[in-house]
């Protein structure tokens, strides 16, 4: 198995949990993180090695990433597994899967690459590389079938992990927050480059929010590997006493907050499943942004908006991701409880749509693939 970042590690850990329940003697190894390790996974390399987004950032790490892939490929060809599972990370996994499939090793890809949002031409690479795709969004199997790619809709594992009605009071108690606090969560991402581009913007927006609403609490869940980087930005912004930085606990933070300022990515779906209003932001190097824009197929980048087919939450991207605008958008949520109620109804309907018996559906698909 290969999972390339925090969100992939979480998804892979949930999949491994279902696989181990079905096949207790299962052995798994490759590239992964702590959620996978908790399921007995043997990580030959940590998933954070692949946690790079954007063309410029990938170029900086290209030699190391290609070297890891080549070493992994040779190891798998020398001792073929019964099944290779690529979890997201399509730029890394699809090329590897193509080689393995050509050598007779069965390949499964968990999470359909977002060909409905951008890089539609990638569907041809998927067909050449993958025996079966596990899809987490309901519109994907029909799209893949048009191109002769076998797939199964398994729902989104997070929809089973996150309760339909989150316990806000309990989450606040675990974080040392009061029931009557106004709480804004700052989630600048789980990649180093995301923290570099977004953390300071989010903290400055948070300072503006506290100026508008004295007593407002800011909470920032830090991925352990990025804690030192985040602490340095917090200190540089003079916010050490103004923001509560916690180790991990992103789900507690989402459950506890009244609204969140959040980096585009899987975390936005998590926030939607927690029924929390959000402002989605993203910023990357200029060249990466220009290339990405040319390949976009939809007006939205945030998963809650993509799945809803409209802007149900605001997005502030690139030069538009200014602290003053981010703060204004968050205030618009905090000052409009009736609007939050409507949003929560939409997110509850989305939660039901994504909630399936993922472990059963996924392991059924794996069993069928292994037997075919």
Protein Blocks (a to p, Z undefined) as FASTA:
>chain_A
ZZfbfklmmmmmmmmmmmmmmmmmbccedjddfklmmnopacfbdfklmmcgdjklmmmm
mmmmmmmmmmmmmmmmmmccfbdcdeejlllmmmmmmmmmmnopacddehiaffklgokl
lmmmmmmmpmbdcdfbfklmmmmmmnopacddebjfklmmpcfbdcfklmmmmnopafkb
ccddddebjbfklmmmmmmmmmmmmmmmmmmmghiacdddddfklmmmmmmmmmmnopmm
mpccdeejllmmmmmpmbdcddedjklmmmmmnopacdddddddfklmmmmmmmpcbfbf
bfklmmnopafbccdehjllcfklmmmmmmmmmmmmklmmmmmmmmmmmmmmmpccfklm
mmmmmmmmmmZZ
